[in-house]
Amino acid sequence: MSTYRFIARAGVLLAATGTAALFTTGVASAHVTAKVIGETAAQGGYTKITFRVPNEDDAAGTVKLEIKLPEEYPLTAVRTKPTPGWTAQITKAKLKTPVTVHGAEITEAVTSVVWTATEGTRIGPGEFGEFEVSAGTLPENTDRLVIPAIQTYDSGKVVAWDAPPPAPGAEEPDRPAPVVALTKPDGDGHTATTSTGADSHTDAAVATSEDNTARWLGGAGLAVGALGLGLGAGATLRAKRQVAAAKAGE
């Protein structure tokens, strides 16, 4: 096998490898997330949280989403944004230990929110949906909120996204719970002005490391694929030039 033919084949292999890496990354990153878009989620304040729900089933559709808010960090005010084709139900419960928020004693908090599709509505295969809530007062004694989610399909399949965030350096769980990163308020006690979302122009609030990793791997896959295609095209061009030169010398 000539050197040029070897390089051309290597280029094709690199392109295929890059493409495979890109598609594999897309599958790995398809899970329920919670993010903050265009604003912050500052401790002691309020924010809008967007839950993005991809449909992972090739045949069934998503017809229900339930989020469970952490009882150890009670949220006293949660409001849902109307979503066409879906109904929302907010559940509250008495707190075992009342908390004081801005000088007022709070005895109950929101424990869950459930969105249910109306007849004829669902998140179909290859689609995703977004559900938004306004929530507060955000806790001041933690830098994140872990919000487990339960996704239900019209086939009866139920998927719980409830695995806690892994320790630094540990492997990412298969079914991670959505996480909202919280920031410190500024020196005047106001919320900061920078976005905490991993992608400030898309859905956001969980600034989760898996999203950043997925984007990085996807970009790397494209770069490797482009490099392979470039090598293959260059090798083919050089081979054609050699053949033309050989014919001209005959």
N, C-alpha and C positions, 0 to 999 in steps of 0.2 A: 504494500500500500504506500503511495507517495505521501510526502510530507503535507502537501496541500490538501489532498483528499482526507488525511487524518484530521487536519485542522478544521476543515469544513464539517466533518462529522462531529467533532468535538463541539463546534459552535451550535449545531442543532441540538446536541444533548444538553448543553448549558441552557439554551432557550427553553427546552422542555422542562428542565429541572426548575427554572425560575417560575414558569407558569404553574407547575404543580405546587410549588411552595406558596404562591399567591392564593390559589384556590383552597389549599389546606388551611391557610390562615383565616380565610373568610368563614369556613365552617367552625373553626375553633372559637372564634370571637362572637358567635351567634348565641347570646344569652340575654336574659332580662337585665337591664341596667337602669340606674337612677342617676340623673345628672342635673346640674344647674346651668341654665343658659343665660348668658348675657348679664349676670349679676353674681353676687356672692351668697354664700351660705355662712353667715357670720354668727358666732356664738352670741346668744342673747337676742338675736334678731329674728326676722321672718324671711322666707324665700319661697320661690316656686320650684318645685321638683318635678321633673319630667321622667316618667317611666317608659322606656322603650321596650317593646315586646315583639321580638321576631318570631315568626312561625317556623318551627323546625321540622314539621311533619310534611311529608310529600303528598299525603292524601287528605288528612283531617285539617280542620280550621280551629283557631283559638276563639273560644266563646266566653271565657271568664278569666279575670285576673284578680287575685287577692293579695294585698300587701299587709304585712303585720308590723306595726310600729313598736319600737322597743319600750317595754314598760319601765325599764331602769332609767330611761331618759324621756319622760312623758311629754307629749306635745298636746297643749291644751286647745289649740285652734288649728283645725285642718278643714280646708274647703276644696271642693273638686271643681275643675273646669268642665263645663258641658262637653261631652263627646258625642257627635251625631251617631245614632244607632246603638248607644250604650246607656245603661242606667248605672248610677253610683249609689252605694249605701255606706254610710259612715257609722261605725260602732264605737261607743264610749263605754268606759268602765270606771268604777270607783277605785281610787288609788289606795293601796295598802298604807302608804305613808303620804299624807298631804305635802305638797311642795309650795313654796312661796315664789311667786313671779311678780317682779316689780312691786313688791310690797303687799300683794294680795295672795291669800291662801287659796290654793287650787286643790280640789278634792277629787276631780275626775279628769280623765284624759282620753284621747282617741287611741284605740287599740288596733283597729283595722279599717281598711277601705276595700270594698269589693265592687268591681265593674263587671256588669253582665250584659252580654249582647242581646238586643231585641231580635224578634223573629226576622230571619232573612239577612242578618248581619253576622259577620265573622271576619277574623284575620286569616285569609286563605294561604295556601302553600306559596312560598316565594314572596310573601308580604310581611309587613310589620305594622304595628300600631303604636300610638303614643297616648299616654294618659297623664294628666297634669293635676297637681295639688298645690295649694298655697299652705305652708305649714309654719308653725311657730308655737310658743317661743322656743327657739333652738337652744339646746342645753349649753351651759357654760363650762361644764366639767368633763368634756370629751372633745376629741378632734375629729370624730366621725360618727355617723349613724349607720348601723347595719340593719337593713330593712328586708327581711325574707319575703319572697314572693311565690305565689302558687299559680301556675298556669294550667287551665283546663281546656281540653279539646272537645269538639263535638263528637268524637269517637268514644269519649269516656276516659281517655288517657289524661292523667294528672302528673304534672312535672313540678317538683318543689325546688325552687332556687333558694336554698337556705344554708349552704355551707359557709361558715365564717371565713373571713379573710385569712390567708395563710401567713405564717410567720415569715420574716425576711429570709429570703433564700430558699424557702420551701416551695414545693410544686403547687401549681394552681389547681384548685379543686375542679371537678367536673361540673358541678352545679353551684357556682358561687352566688351568694346573696348580693343583691344590689347594695352599694355603699355610697353614702353622701359624705364628702369631705367637708369639714367645718373649719373656718378660718377665725383668727383672733380679730376682735374689733380694733379699730384704730385708736390712737391715743386719746381722742375726745369721746370715746365710747360709741362712736358711730361705726357702721359696717364699712369694710374696705370697699374700694371701687374696682378692683380687678376680679375677673372671673375665676372661680375655682374649678370650672369644668375642664375635663381633659381636652375638649374641643369646644371652644367658646362660641362657635358659630353654628353648632348643631345641638342636639338634645343634650342635656347635661346634668349633672350634679354628682355623680359618683366619681369623678376623676379616678377611675380605677386603673391599676397598673396593667390589667390585661388588655384594655383598649389601646394604650400606648404601645404595648408590645405587638399587638395585632397590626397596627398601622406601620410600625417599623419593619416587621417581617414582610408585610405586603409590599412596601417600597423596595426592600432588598430583593424580593422576588422579581419585581419589574426590572430593577437594575441588572440583575444577573441575566434575565431573559434578553434584555436589549443588548448586553455585551455579547451573549452567545450569537444572536442574530447578526451583529456587526462583524464578528469574527468569521462567521460562515459566509457572509456576503463578500468580505474582503478576500477570503481564500478562493472563492469561486471566480472573482474578477481576475485575480492573479493567474489562475489556471488558464482562463480564456486567453489572456495575453500571451502566455507561454506557447499555447497551441497556435495562435496567429503568427507568432514570431518564427516558430518551427516551419510552418507552411511557407512563409515568405522566403526562408532560406533554402527551400528545396529547388 
